């Protein structure tokens, strides 16, 4: 591989006309088709600026994070903080919580597989921020900061991509921040870190026979056809033959080789779930969420440091309980199998699982029309689940009141959870982020930033 030409410690895909091409931008802009390399000199790519390399602290219990994002907000009463004595107006038909394998901990009746594994995760029952709008709540939960400040801060995934990815000499062909399967579109995940730290959304559906990952796997096009196209392209490329020693064309050729290695080589095979045994795929669940969990485990095995599973369908303003009878069994199978599978492969100790949405749902059911048994947005109190990577299992942090309407004890704010994640990853929460204007910007907010805090989760770390 030519030194300084196509691959560097910052993982550029070389450059054309002096413009560096970063792998994530190449994927997003379709540069992994050989003909797409002509886009490399575009103003879009010229405008991309990489932040200076950052360093994580040496001590780290966790190497990676799988974030299960319950897009729309899941009800804490129906999942991990049941209140059977609150009555029908709060519980509805889901009024029979079940015991777990940890004495004294009960969870929702539609989560029997997770009930068997409560020793592997901890439940935070006192998450709070008070925000009830999707966009601002999502920003707060994924950055730890209130919306509306001077800067748009990066999400946890972007920060991890900086400290555990590009800034730490990440060498994988696959980008270090992956979203399965589509972006939530609620805020800019990269914030002021810039486009290089945006997640790569796979697109496609891992539950389909062929997981059509954007820029890597094309639906209806076999590997052999991809190879044939490449050969035909080279036969037709007379400019390449005539100027084979030109440095820019050499760099472009090296980039193309790496692109095809991701498409046709071992790197791209991480998305080929047909390599897994059928019985394991059944255990995960033959649905988009279940197979996304399986894909996430495979990405962890390849060293990808941050994966988000964007699991939609939790914004249940109407007919909430009908939706829960579909969603909760999927969540139960997928998450439980992921926990057990990671544990069996000795990966759970180094992989954090973080599961929650941007807020909860109203504890009191809205029976009246037009909601007909729905739950609204609720940011006063909600639940989160954490496991692995240094988090202890079989614990409950905090509590809500008898009807799940207020935090009763030990409030946990998003900044508390996020700072705890960073600490376990070996990222100094009090360290600095590279700001494009050279301004002071800390990895995690502190009390001096005017952010309400309850303290890091030392009781489960």
Buried (B, 14 or more C-beta within 10 A) or exposed (E): EEEEBBBEEBBBBBBBEEBBBBBBBBBBBEBBBBEBBEBBBBEEBEEBEBBEBBEBEEEBBBBBBBBBBBBBBBBBBBBBBBBBEBEEEBBBEBBEBBEBEBEEBBBBBBBBBBBBBBBBBBBBBBBBBBBBBBBBBBBBBBBBBBBEBEBBBBBBBBBBBBBBBBBBEBEBBBBBBBBBBBBBEBBBBBBBBBBBBBBBBBBBBBBEEBBBBBBBBBEEEEEEEBEEBBEEBEEEBEEBEEEEEEEBBBBBBBBBEBBBEBBBEEBBEBBBBEEBEEEEBEBBBEBBBBBBBBBBBBBBBEBBBBBBBBBBBBBBBBEBBEBBEEBBBBBBBBBBBBBBBBBEEEBBEBBBBBBBBBBBBBBBBBEEEEBBBBBBBBBBBBBBBBBBBBBBBBBBBBBBBEBBBBBBEBBBBBBBBBBBBBBBBBBBBEBEBBEEEEEEBBBBBEEEBEBBBBBBBEEBB
